Amino acid sequence: MKVFLKEDVRSLGKIGEVVNVADGYARNYLLPQKMAVEANTRNIKEFEHNKRIIQEKAVKIRDANKAAADSLSALVLTIPAKAGEEDKLFGSVTNMDIAEALKAAGHDIDRKKIHLEEPIKRLGSFTAEIRLHHDVTAAVKINVVPE
């Protein structure tokens, strides 16, 4: 089934693209979530009319994410954790802990957008990558200190 995407869909396409997907995926997920519209003749004409609006929406989303990325890049998070000998942590600092620290700092970021190469298991300074948009990423500095 051919559909027009009304939103960016991970591993499928960007706003405004016409993609061919399985019928069940379109009927059960994309169409009910209003992420896409079926690409028939009526919708093609309507979509061409709305294409400019959708592109403006994409630009606004990207600009908002760039502004958020700039403020996040300037942010330095301090996360207290229990540590033992040789600065090893009891447990680790994960993306969920970072999401909670970001929320406390006034940035509500989903933990799935925070990417660490591996969980933090020592005291010190680290960097986490936050993917806000497929084009926009921010690097947040994290200081893990003893509790």
Secondary structure, 3 states (H helix, E strand, C coil): CEEEECCCECCCECCCCEEECCHHHHHHHHCCCCCEEECCHHHHHHHHHHHHHHHHHHHHHHHHHHHHHHHHHCCEEEEEECECHHHEEEEEECHHHHHHHHHHCCCCCCHHHEECCCCEEECEEEEEEEECCCCCEEEEEEEEEEC
